[in-house]
Structures are given as C-alpha cells and as structure tokens.
Amino acid sequence: MRDTNKADHFGIVVKSARQTKGLTQAHLAELLAITPRYLKAIENSGRKPSYDLLARIIEALDIPADALFYSEQQKIESPAKLIPLWKIS
C-alpha cells in the first residue's frame, strides 16, 4: 500500500522547487532527460523516480535531499530518534 502522505510530500516539494526556480515542467523534464508526462506523474501522482533520476532532481533544483522526504516538523523531530549506522553492531 502506498504511503500517500510521503508520496504527496515528495511531489509537492519537487513542484514547489521547480516553480521557485522559474522552470516549467517541460524545461525541467528536458534538463532531467525525461518526458514532461513523467515529471507530471512525479509531481502529481506520487510516482517515485529511480535513484539516478533522484540525484539529477536534487542537482537540477539545488535542494537538500532530506527536504524531499521529510517535512520541516519531521526534520526537527528525527535526529533524536535516529541511531547512526556506525553505532549499530
């Protein structure tokens, strides 16, 4: 089952960052080497990009990766709940 909140958040952040940079869907899609239809699905339908495309989105929009996955409230709460991987044995 799809986590609607996280999928919607991801698309909203991509769309907002694209609009903030003054890019159309067509222009960003061209920069990312994808179709505008696929970008629209990412922004509006919860479509999840591949890791490679995710890296290109982050670079093209110049946004921190955690902004795509966590709301501001989650970012504030998360550090206290996380255990660094190197401390897990």
C-alpha positions in Angstrom: 0.0 0.0 0.0 1.3 3.4 -0.9 2.1 6.0 1.8 0.1 8.8 0.4 1.5 11.5 2.7 5.1 10.8 1.8 4.5 10.4 -1.9 2.4 13.6 -2.0 5.1 15.4 0.0 7.8 14.4 -2.4 5.8 15.6 -5.4 4.9 18.9 -3.7 8.5 19.6 -2.9 9.7 18.9 -6.4 6.9 21.1 -7.9 7.5 23.9 -5.4 11.3 23.9 -6.0 10.7 23.8 -9.8 8.3 26.8 -9.6 10.7 28.7 -7.3 13.4 28.3 -9.9 11.0 29.6 -12.5 11.1 26.4 -14.5 8.3 24.9 -16.5 7.6 21.2 -16.4 8.8 20.9 -20.0 12.1 22.7 -19.2 12.9 20.7 -16.1 12.0 17.5 -17.9 14.4 18.4 -20.6 17.2 19.1 -18.0 16.5 15.8 -16.4 16.3 13.9 -19.7 12.7 12.6 -19.0 9.4 13.4 -20.6 7.2 16.1 -19.2 4.5 13.5 -18.7 6.8 11.5 -16.4 7.7 14.7 -14.4 4.0 15.4 -14.1 3.4 11.9 -12.7 6.2 12.5 -10.1 4.8 15.9 -9.1 1.1 15.0 -9.0 0.6 11.2 -8.9 3.1 10.0 -6.4 5.4 8.3 -9.0 8.8 7.6 -7.5 11.9 8.2 -9.5 14.9 5.9 -9.8 17.9 6.6 -7.7 19.8 8.1 -10.7 16.8 10.4 -11.5 16.5 11.4 -7.9 20.1 12.5 -7.9 19.5 14.5 -11.0 16.4 16.2 -9.5 18.4 17.2 -6.4 21.2 18.6 -8.5 18.9 20.4 -11.0 16.7 22.0 -8.4 19.6 22.6 -5.9 17.6 21.3 -2.9 18.8 19.2 0.0 17.8 15.5 -0.3 16.1 15.4 3.1 13.7 18.2 2.0 12.2 15.7 -0.5 11.5 13.1 2.2 10.8 14.9 5.4 8.6 17.8 6.4 10.2 20.5 8.5 8.5 19.0 11.6 9.9 15.6 10.9 13.4 17.0 10.3 13.2 18.7 13.8 12.0 15.5 15.5 14.1 13.0 13.6 17.6 13.5 14.9 16.7 12.4 18.4 15.1 9.2 17.1 17.9 8.2 14.7 20.8 5.9 15.6 23.9 6.3 13.5 24.6 3.2 11.4 28.2 3.0 12.7 26.8 2.6 16.3 24.7 -0.4 15.4 26.7 -3.7 15.9 
